[in-house]
């Protein structure tokens, strides 16, 4: 969910973040939906995300709607 005033996440949705360097794939596991792979993401984006104060806010500002992605699996 997003707060209406800011449009940023109001809770931690990201469970894990990984990077497949050979393919430039940013793999994000979300708490409530599953795993998404974002393609052709520079390693600098991954590194910045890992040191960011809020991975959720970083995701919204720097990854979401900026890279081609694929939904891999739903977590129950």
GULUM-497335 format. One record per residue: x, y, z of N, C-alpha, C, O, CB in turn; residue in one letter; residue number from 1; chain. Coordinates in steps of 0.05 Angstrom, whole numbers, m for minus. Glycine has a CB too. Example, Ala and Ser with C-alpha at 12.3 -4.5 7.8 and 13.67 -1.06 7.14 Angstrom:
# GULUM-497335
+--------+--------+--------+--------+--------+--------+--------+--------+--------+--------+--------+--------+--------+--------+--------+-----+-----+-------+
!   n.xx !   n.yy !   n.zz !  ca.xx !  ca.yy !  ca.zz !   c.xx !   c.yy !   c.zz !   o.xx !   o.yy !   o.zz !  cb.xx !  cb.yy !  cb.zz ! res !   n ! chain !
+--------+--------+--------+--------+--------+--------+--------+--------+--------+--------+--------+--------+--------+--------+--------+-----+-----+-------+
!    264 !   m114 !    156 !    246 !    m90 !    156 !    264 !    m66 !    156 !    285 !    m66 !    169 !    226 !    m89 !    181 !   A !   1 !     A !
!    257 !    m45 !    142 !    273 !    m21 !    143 !    258 !      1 !    157 !    268 !     23 !    161 !    282 !    m12 !    114 !   S !   2 !     A !
+--------+--------+--------+--------+--------+--------+--------+--------+--------+--------+--------+--------+--------+--------+--------+-----+-----+-------+
***
This chain:
# GULUM-497335
+--------+--------+--------+--------+--------+--------+--------+--------+--------+--------+--------+--------+--------+--------+--------+-----+-----+-------+
!   n.xx !   n.yy !   n.zz !  ca.xx !  ca.yy !  ca.zz !   c.xx !   c.yy !   c.zz !   o.xx !   o.yy !   o.zz !  cb.xx !  cb.yy !  cb.zz ! res !   n ! chain !
+--------+--------+--------+--------+--------+--------+--------+--------+--------+--------+--------+--------+--------+--------+--------+-----+-----+-------+
!     16 !    m24 !      0 !      0 !      0 !      0 !     17 !     25 !      0 !     40 !     25 !     10 !    m19 !      0 !     24 !   X !   1 !     A !
!      6 !     46 !    m11 !     21 !     71 !    m12 !      5 !     92 !      3 !    m19 !     92 !      4 !     25 !     80 !    m41 !   X !   2 !     A !
!     20 !    111 !     16 !      7 !    132 !     30 !     m3 !    152 !      9 !     12 !    159 !     m9 !     26 !    146 !     51 !   X !   3 !     A !
!    m28 !    162 !     12 !    m39 !    180 !     m9 !    m24 !    206 !    m11 !    m22 !    218 !    m33 !    m67 !    186 !     m3 !   X !   4 !     A !
!    m12 !    216 !     10 !      2 !    241 !      9 !     28 !    240 !     m6 !     35 !    259 !    m21 !      8 !    251 !     38 !   X !   5 !     A !
!     43 !    218 !     m4 !     69 !    217 !    m16 !     72 !    198 !    m39 !     90 !    200 !    m55 !     89 !    210 !      5 !   X !   6 !     A !
!     54 !    178 !    m40 !     56 !    158 !    m60 !     78 !    138 !    m56 !     86 !    124 !    m74 !     59 !    171 !    m87 !   X !   7 !     A !
!     89 !    137 !    m31 !    110 !    118 !    m25 !     99 !     97 !     m6 !     79 !    101 !      7 !    134 !    133 !    m12 !   X !   8 !     A !
!    113 !     74 !     m5 !    103 !     52 !     12 !    100 !     60 !     41 !    117 !     75 !     51 !    121 !     28 !     10 !   X !   9 !     A !
!     79 !     50 !     54 !     75 !     57 !     82 !     83 !     34 !    100 !     79 !     35 !    125 !     46 !     63 !     87 !   X !  10 !     A !
!     95 !     13 !     89 !    105 !    m10 !    104 !    127 !    m23 !     88 !    130 !    m18 !     64 !     82 !    m30 !    112 !   X !  11 !     A !
!    142 !    m40 !    101 !    163 !    m55 !     88 !    151 !    m77 !     71 !    140 !    m96 !     83 !    184 !    m65 !    108 !   X !  12 !     A !
!    153 !    m75 !     45 !    142 !    m96 !     28 !    164 !   m114 !     17 !    158 !   m137 !      9 !    127 !    m83 !      4 !   X !  13 !     A !
!    189 !   m105 !     18 !    211 !   m121 !      6 !    222 !   m139 !     27 !    231 !   m131 !     49 !    232 !   m102 !     m5 !   X !  14 !     A !
!    223 !   m165 !     20 !    234 !   m185 !     38 !    263 !   m190 !     33 !    279 !   m194 !     51 !    218 !   m211 !     35 !   X !  15 !     A !
!    271 !   m191 !      7 !    299 !   m196 !      0 !    305 !   m184 !    m27 !    288 !   m180 !    m44 !    304 !   m227 !     m1 !   X !  16 !     A !
!    331 !   m178 !    m31 !    341 !   m167 !    m56 !    366 !   m182 !    m64 !    383 !   m187 !    m47 !    347 !   m136 !    m53 !   X !  17 !     A !
!    368 !   m189 !    m89 !    392 !   m203 !    m99 !    398 !   m193 !   m126 !    381 !   m180 !   m139 !    387 !   m235 !    m99 !   X !  18 !     A !
!    422 !   m198 !   m135 !    431 !   m188 !   m162 !    446 !   m210 !   m176 !    464 !   m222 !   m165 !    449 !   m163 !   m159 !   X !  19 !     A !
!    437 !   m216 !   m200 !    450 !   m236 !   m217 !    468 !   m220 !   m237 !    458 !   m212 !   m258 !    430 !   m255 !   m232 !   X !  20 !     A !
!    493 !   m218 !   m230 !    511 !   m199 !   m245 !    515 !   m208 !   m274 !    517 !   m191 !   m292 !    537 !   m197 !   m231 !   X !  21 !     A !
!    517 !   m234 !   m279 !    521 !   m243 !   m307 !    499 !   m234 !   m326 !    504 !   m231 !   m350 !    524 !   m274 !   m308 !   X !  22 !     A !
!    475 !   m230 !   m315 !    452 !   m223 !   m331 !    442 !   m195 !   m326 !    424 !   m186 !   m341 !    430 !   m243 !   m327 !   X !  23 !     A !
!    452 !   m182 !   m306 !    443 !   m155 !   m299 !    414 !   m156 !   m289 !    398 !   m138 !   m295 !    445 !   m137 !   m323 !   X !  24 !     A !
!    407 !   m177 !   m274 !    380 !   m180 !   m264 !    379 !   m173 !   m234 !    394 !   m184 !   m218 !    370 !   m209 !   m269 !   X !  25 !     A !
!    361 !   m156 !   m228 !    355 !   m149 !   m200 !    331 !   m166 !   m192 !    309 !   m163 !   m203 !    349 !   m118 !   m196 !   X !  26 !     A !
!    335 !   m183 !   m172 !    314 !   m201 !   m162 !    303 !   m191 !   m136 !    319 !   m188 !   m117 !    324 !   m231 !   m160 !   X !  27 !     A !
!    278 !   m184 !   m135 !    266 !   m174 !   m110 !    243 !   m193 !   m102 !    225 !   m199 !   m117 !    255 !   m145 !   m115 !   X !  28 !     A !
!    245 !   m201 !    m77 !    224 !   m218 !    m65 !    207 !   m200 !    m47 !    217 !   m187 !    m29 !    237 !   m241 !    m48 !   X !  29 !     A !
!    181 !   m199 !    m54 !    163 !   m182 !    m39 !    148 !   m199 !    m18 !    143 !   m223 !    m22 !    142 !   m169 !    m58 !   X !  30 !     A !
!    142 !   m187 !      5 !    129 !   m201 !     27 !    102 !   m212 !     19 !     94 !   m233 !     28 !    126 !   m183 !     51 !   X !  31 !     A !
!     87 !   m196 !      3 !     59 !   m203 !     m2 !     53 !   m213 !    m30 !     30 !   m220 !    m36 !     43 !   m179 !      3 !   X !  32 !     A !
!     73 !   m215 !    m48 !     66 !   m224 !    m75 !     84 !   m245 !    m87 !     74 !   m263 !   m100 !     65 !   m200 !    m92 !   X !  33 !     A !
!    109 !   m243 !    m84 !    127 !   m262 !    m96 !    153 !   m250 !   m106 !    162 !   m230 !    m95 !    113 !   m276 !   m119 !   X !  34 !     A !
!    165 !   m262 !   m125 !    191 !   m254 !   m135 !    188 !   m241 !   m163 !    174 !   m251 !   m180 !    210 !   m278 !   m137 !   X !  35 !     A !
!    201 !   m218 !   m166 !    202 !   m204 !   m191 !    231 !   m201 !   m200 !    248 !   m196 !   m184 !    188 !   m175 !   m188 !   X !  36 !     A !
!    236 !   m206 !   m226 !    262 !   m201 !   m237 !    260 !   m176 !   m255 !    243 !   m174 !   m272 !    271 !   m226 !   m254 !   X !  37 !     A !
!    278 !   m158 !   m250 !    280 !   m133 !   m266 !    306 !   m135 !   m283 !    327 !   m141 !   m272 !    281 !   m107 !   m247 !   X !  38 !     A !
!    303 !   m131 !   m309 !    324 !   m137 !   m328 !    341 !   m112 !   m335 !    330 !    m89 !   m336 !    313 !   m149 !   m353 !   X !  39 !     A !
!    366 !   m116 !   m341 !    385 !    m96 !   m350 !    388 !    m73 !   m330 !    390 !    m50 !   m336 !    376 !    m84 !   m377 !   X !  40 !     A !
!    389 !    m81 !   m304 !    392 !    m62 !   m283 !    422 !    m60 !   m277 !    435 !    m80 !   m272 !    377 !    m70 !   m257 !   X !  41 !     A !
!    433 !    m36 !   m278 !    462 !    m32 !   m273 !    468 !    m40 !   m244 !    452 !    m37 !   m226 !    471 !     m3 !   m278 !   X !  42 !     A !
!    492 !    m52 !   m240 !    500 !    m60 !   m213 !    501 !    m37 !   m194 !    497 !    m40 !   m170 !    528 !    m74 !   m215 !   X !  43 !     A !
!    506 !    m13 !   m204 !    506 !     11 !   m186 !    478 !     16 !   m174 !    477 !     25 !   m151 !    514 !     36 !   m203 !   X !  44 !     A !
!    457 !      9 !   m188 !    430 !     12 !   m177 !    426 !     m8 !   m154 !    416 !     m1 !   m133 !    408 !      7 !   m199 !   X !  45 !     A !
!    435 !    m33 !   m159 !    433 !    m53 !   m138 !    449 !    m44 !   m113 !    439 !    m46 !    m91 !    444 !    m80 !   m148 !   X !  46 !     A !
!    474 !    m35 !   m117 !    491 !    m27 !    m95 !    479 !     m4 !    m79 !    480 !     m3 !    m55 !    519 !    m20 !   m105 !   X !  47 !     A !
!    467 !     15 !    m94 !    454 !     38 !    m81 !    430 !     29 !    m65 !    424 !     39 !    m43 !    446 !     59 !   m101 !   X !  48 !     A !
!    415 !     10 !    m76 !    392 !      0 !    m62 !    400 !    m14 !    m36 !    386 !    m11 !    m15 !    376 !    m20 !    m80 !   X !  49 !     A !
!    421 !    m29 !    m36 !    430 !    m44 !    m13 !    438 !    m26 !     10 !    436 !    m34 !     33 !    453 !    m62 !    m20 !   X !  50 !     A !
!    448 !     m2 !      4 !    456 !     17 !     26 !    435 !     38 !     32 !    440 !     55 !     49 !    483 !     30 !     18 !   X !  51 !     A !
!    413 !     37 !     18 !    392 !     57 !     23 !    379 !     53 !     50 !    377 !     30 !     60 !    371 !     57 !      0 !   X !  52 !     A !
!    369 !     74 !     61 !    355 !     73 !     87 !    329 !     57 !     84 !    322 !     41 !    102 !    349 !    101 !     98 !   X !  53 !     A !
!    315 !     62 !     62 !    290 !     47 !     57 !    291 !     35 !     29 !    290 !     49 !      9 !    265 !     67 !     60 !   X !  54 !     A !
!    292 !      8 !     29 !    293 !     m6 !      3 !    266 !     m1 !    m12 !    266 !      0 !    m37 !    298 !    m36 !      7 !   X !  55 !     A !
!    244 !      1 !      3 !    218 !      5 !    m10 !    217 !     32 !    m24 !    209 !     33 !    m47 !    196 !      4 !     11 !   X !  56 !     A !
!    226 !     53 !    m11 !    226 !     80 !    m24 !    246 !     80 !    m47 !    240 !     92 !    m68 !    233 !    102 !     m3 !   X !  57 !     A !
!    269 !     68 !    m44 !    288 !     66 !    m66 !    276 !     52 !    m90 !    279 !     61 !   m113 !    314 !     52 !    m57 !   X !  58 !     A !
!    262 !     30 !    m85 !    250 !     15 !   m106 !    230 !     32 !   m122 !    230 !     32 !   m146 !    235 !     m9 !    m95 !   X !  59 !     A !
!    213 !     46 !   m108 !    192 !     63 !   m121 !    205 !     85 !   m138 !    196 !     90 !   m160 !    174 !     75 !   m100 !   X !  60 !     A !
!    226 !     97 !   m127 !    238 !    120 !   m141 !    258 !    112 !   m163 !    261 !    127 !   m183 !    253 !    137 !   m122 !   X !  61 !     A !
!    270 !     88 !   m161 !    292 !     82 !   m179 !    289 !     56 !   m196 !    305 !     52 !   m214 !    317 !     80 !   m164 !   X !  62 !     A !
!    270 !     40 !   m189 !    267 !     14 !   m203 !    240 !     11 !   m216 !    237 !      5 !   m240 !    273 !     m9 !   m184 !   X !  63 !     A !
!    219 !     15 !   m200 !    192 !     10 !   m209 !    186 !     27 !   m234 !    192 !     51 !   m235 !    172 !     17 !   m187 !   X !  64 !     A !
!    175 !     14 !   m254 !    167 !     27 !   m280 !    191 !     38 !   m296 !    188 !     54 !   m314 !    148 !     50 !   m275 !   X !  65 !     A !
!    216 !     29 !   m289 !    239 !     39 !   m303 !    253 !     16 !   m318 !    269 !     21 !   m336 !    259 !     52 !   m285 !   X !  66 !     A !
!    248 !     m8 !   m310 !    261 !    m31 !   m322 !    240 !    m52 !   m330 !    219 !    m55 !   m317 !    282 !    m44 !   m303 !   X !  67 !     A !
!    246 !    m67 !   m351 !    229 !    m89 !   m359 !    230 !   m110 !   m337 !    252 !   m114 !   m325 !    238 !   m101 !   m387 !   X !  68 !     A !
!    208 !   m123 !   m331 !    208 !   m142 !   m309 !    191 !   m166 !   m316 !    176 !   m167 !   m335 !    197 !   m129 !   m284 !   X !  69 !     A !
!    194 !   m187 !   m299 !    178 !   m211 !   m302 !    171 !   m221 !   m274 !    188 !   m223 !   m256 !    193 !   m233 !   m319 !   X !  70 !     A !
!    146 !   m228 !   m271 !    137 !   m240 !   m246 !    144 !   m270 !   m246 !    136 !   m284 !   m265 !    106 !   m235 !   m242 !   X !  71 !     A !
!    158 !   m279 !   m226 !    167 !   m307 !   m226 !    149 !   m326 !   m211 !    141 !   m347 !   m221 !    194 !   m309 !   m216 !   X !  72 !     A !
!    142 !   m319 !   m186 !    125 !   m337 !   m172 !    111 !   m323 !   m149 !    120 !   m303 !   m138 !    141 !   m360 !   m161 !   X !  73 !     A !
!     88 !   m333 !   m143 !     72 !   m323 !   m121 !     79 !   m338 !    m96 !     81 !   m363 !    m96 !     42 !   m326 !   m127 !   X !  74 !     A !
!     82 !   m324 !    m74 !     88 !   m337 !    m49 !     62 !   m338 !    m32 !     48 !   m318 !    m30 !    110 !   m322 !    m33 !   X !  75 !     A !
!     57 !   m361 !    m21 !     33 !   m364 !     m5 !     40 !   m361 !     25 !     22 !   m364 !     41 !     20 !   m391 !    m10 !   X !  76 !     A !
+--------+--------+--------+--------+--------+--------+--------+--------+--------+--------+--------+--------+--------+--------+--------+-----+-----+-------+
***
